[in-house]
């Protein structure tokens, strides 16, 4: 058995969070402006050969109360939408995940359609069932998990009536 790949050191550069923040804002603007025609598919990493659908997740800051929007890769499981709090294998959970734990009722946008959802972290049994499906959607999730000691949360976004 071979050792998992090590997390590239350049990913820990202090410049990258700023770059990602600006790229994310541009992504959100283009996605909203075009109803997902631009920005609706992720074509980086494993997504280069097999583009992955992207949604916009609104979330309220657990401390500030401000509303933020984050583009995320997703998969579906029946009526539920499933996202992964990978943050590229960083050692801490992403802010959007911590915000959803504090304020689980929110909205997502897929293409031009907005919908109300309630977020919850998958149980260990649900995660075990969903993880292979998520890796089949975007193979890099497995790599990200190998780069961190935390268990990357799987988040289930269940439809709710607004």
Wavefront OBJ file of the C-alpha trace (Angstrom):
o trace
v 0.000 0.000 0.000
v 1.370 3.438 -0.875
v 1.319 6.437 1.426
v -1.303 9.079 0.628
v 0.004 12.174 -1.140
v 1.179 14.986 1.125
v -0.592 18.301 1.058
v 1.393 20.656 -1.218
v 3.088 23.333 0.918
v 2.170 26.097 -1.518
v -1.502 25.583 -0.569
v -0.688 26.983 2.881
v 0.543 30.307 1.493
v -1.004 33.280 3.348
v -1.807 34.848 -0.039
v -4.149 32.048 -1.140
v -7.112 32.848 1.158
v -7.260 36.365 -0.332
v -7.020 35.025 -3.875
v -9.756 32.457 -3.166
v -11.988 35.126 -1.583
v -11.798 37.357 -4.695
v -12.237 34.405 -7.052
v -15.257 33.249 -5.037
v -16.884 36.695 -5.198
v -16.391 36.833 -8.970
v -17.757 33.302 -9.284
v -20.895 34.226 -7.309
v -21.496 37.378 -9.398
v -21.142 35.557 -12.715
v -23.256 32.625 -11.542
v -26.105 34.931 -10.390
v -25.879 37.142 -13.469
v -26.125 34.150 -15.839
v -28.329 31.834 -13.727
v -25.442 29.391 -13.518
v -24.661 29.212 -17.234
v -21.244 30.581 -16.258
v -19.902 29.041 -13.059
v -22.414 26.204 -12.921
v -19.736 23.544 -13.542
v -16.392 23.095 -11.760
v -13.621 22.213 -14.215
v -10.537 22.238 -11.975
v -8.623 19.254 -10.573
v -10.659 16.080 -11.011
v -13.383 18.288 -12.510
v -11.209 18.978 -15.560
v -12.132 15.663 -17.187
v -15.483 15.272 -15.459
v -17.068 18.682 -14.711
v -18.921 18.840 -11.387
v -22.166 20.779 -10.792
v -21.858 23.880 -8.630
v -24.438 25.629 -6.458
v -24.491 28.831 -4.457
v -25.006 28.446 -0.708
v -26.241 31.392 1.330
v -25.278 31.288 5.012
v -25.545 33.675 7.926
v -22.416 34.444 9.927
v -22.635 32.859 13.352
v -20.995 35.899 14.958
v -21.680 38.794 12.567
v -25.187 37.841 11.432
v -24.199 38.967 7.908
v -25.252 36.911 4.896
v -22.513 35.308 2.811
v -22.661 33.269 -0.397
v -20.260 30.432 -1.171
v -20.036 28.421 -4.398
v -19.829 24.688 -3.656
v -19.683 21.426 -5.566
v -22.712 19.242 -4.957
v -24.384 15.934 -5.589
v -27.976 14.869 -5.112
v -29.474 12.093 -3.029
v -33.162 11.839 -3.835
v -34.708 15.228 -2.959
v -31.651 16.198 -0.884
v -28.612 18.134 -2.057
v -25.284 17.020 -0.572
v -22.148 19.159 -0.139
v -18.741 18.475 1.395
v -16.969 20.726 3.928
v -13.521 19.799 2.616
v -11.847 23.212 2.358
v -9.141 21.567 0.273
v -8.048 19.357 3.171
v -7.164 22.222 5.533
v -7.036 21.278 9.225
v -10.130 23.339 10.183
v -13.725 23.235 9.023
v -14.667 26.007 6.577
v -16.497 29.081 7.881
v -19.607 28.270 5.856
v -19.904 24.919 7.642
v -19.610 26.471 11.094
v -22.174 29.081 10.050
v -24.617 26.359 8.939
v -24.224 24.530 12.241
v -25.275 27.746 14.004
v -27.990 28.731 11.462
v -29.155 25.639 9.517
v -32.151 27.227 7.742
v -30.894 28.830 4.553
v -31.199 28.966 0.756
v -29.288 27.549 -2.170
v -29.302 28.445 -5.846
v -28.868 25.818 -8.543
v -28.879 27.360 -11.984
v -31.619 30.023 -11.931
v -33.644 28.282 -9.223
v -33.443 29.283 -5.564
v -34.741 26.957 -2.892
v -35.102 26.936 0.858
v -33.190 24.177 2.655
v -32.303 23.033 6.148
v -28.710 21.898 6.610
v -27.575 19.058 8.810
v -24.374 17.088 9.146
v -24.700 13.519 7.891
v -24.676 10.813 10.552
v -21.725 8.374 10.452
v -23.931 5.820 8.641
v -25.135 8.397 6.105
v -21.582 9.628 5.546
v -20.358 6.059 4.954
v -23.079 5.604 2.323
v -22.676 9.032 0.687
v -18.870 9.354 0.657
v -18.277 6.913 -2.250
v -20.978 8.704 -4.268
v -19.356 12.069 -3.569
v -15.908 10.758 -4.536
v -17.427 9.390 -7.755
v -18.694 12.927 -8.417
v -15.353 14.589 -7.552
v -12.378 12.275 -6.944
v -10.302 14.986 -5.239
v -12.486 14.704 -2.103
v -10.568 11.509 -1.249
v -7.270 13.356 -1.677
v -8.455 16.187 0.578
v -9.456 13.665 3.246
v -5.969 12.139 3.092
v -4.431 15.603 3.652
v -6.186 16.249 6.975
v -6.657 14.504 10.287
v -10.204 15.816 10.739
v -13.089 13.867 9.310
v -14.431 16.031 6.527
v -18.135 16.659 7.171
v -20.781 15.739 4.644
v -23.710 18.166 4.771
v -27.220 17.228 3.717
v -29.378 20.118 2.518
v -32.994 19.039 2.880
v -35.836 20.908 1.166
v -38.046 23.008 3.412
v -41.034 25.194 2.784
v -40.032 28.874 2.945
l 1 2 3 4 5 6 7 8 9 10 11 12 13 14 15 16 17 18 19 20 21 22 23 24 25 26 27 28 29 30 31 32 33 34 35 36 37 38 39 40 41 42 43 44 45 46 47 48 49 50 51 52 53 54 55 56 57 58 59 60 61 62 63 64 65 66 67 68 69 70 71 72 73 74 75 76 77 78 79 80 81 82 83 84 85 86 87 88 89 90 91 92 93 94 95 96 97 98 99 100 101 102 103 104 105 106 107 108 109 110 111 112 113 114 115 116 117 118 119 120 121 122 123 124 125 126 127 128 129 130 131 132 133 134 135 136 137 138 139 140 141 142 143 144 145 146 147 148 149 150 151 152 153 154 155 156 157 158 159 160 161 162
